[in-house]
Amino acid sequence: MGPQGSGKGTQGKLLADELDYVYAEMSPTLKEYAKLNLEDKEKIEKCIAEGKLVPDEIVMRVIKYKFEGSLGIILDGVPRNKNQATEIVALAQEYGFKIITVYIDLPDDEAIKRLLARKICPVDGYEPPYPESLTKENCDKCGAKLITRSDDKEKIIKKRLLEYHEKTEPMMKYLEEQGKIVKIDGMPTVPEVHKSVIDGLKKIGI
């Protein structure tokens, strides 16, 4: 968990590779699940197209789909509210998983700066980390020209950060009660933050 721009997606992927866990970023996972479940496909695609949050009951079916057969899972993009957090904790207990929250902290002014510089590949979703994004023009994977996300505008970013502080941050206390929290400073470079994440998990026996 962490505010937008904190690099939680980058760190989540690195951690999944390190631990050999399933990595589940909610947006692409929803699209993956929609291809397999025609009953929910229309609702998921409608929500994505309209920029709305997918209903909690569908989110939980998607998470359960990723839980099945995995030894461990890294969730990115959920939980977004207390109801989702409560259901994820119950599902994790059902599967015999421990709950560990890695919280990457980042000041709002730095988050805004990073998100305004963010670029993604329209073909495969590759996203260079900050500050590499300031000068990177083409995708490292396919060579396509990187583009800026339509919602990475300062006014929209500030609104998303406000929603994060009001709705998502309050869950941290609840999650701390359910397991352990590893708090990380998101200001250093990607490799330095990754090392801090690994060191923090080792300290609690992971």
ABEGO torsion letter per residue (X at the ends): XEBBGAGAAAAAAAAAAAAGBBBBBAAAAAAAAAAABAAAAAAAAAAAAAGBBBBAAAAAAAAAAAABGBABBBBBGOBABAAAAAAAAAAAAAAGBBBBBBBBBBBAAAAAAAAAABBBBAAAGBBBBOAAAAABABBAAAGBBBBBBAABBAAAAAAAAAAAAAAAAAAAAAAAAABBBBBBBAABBAAAAAAAAAAAAAAAGX
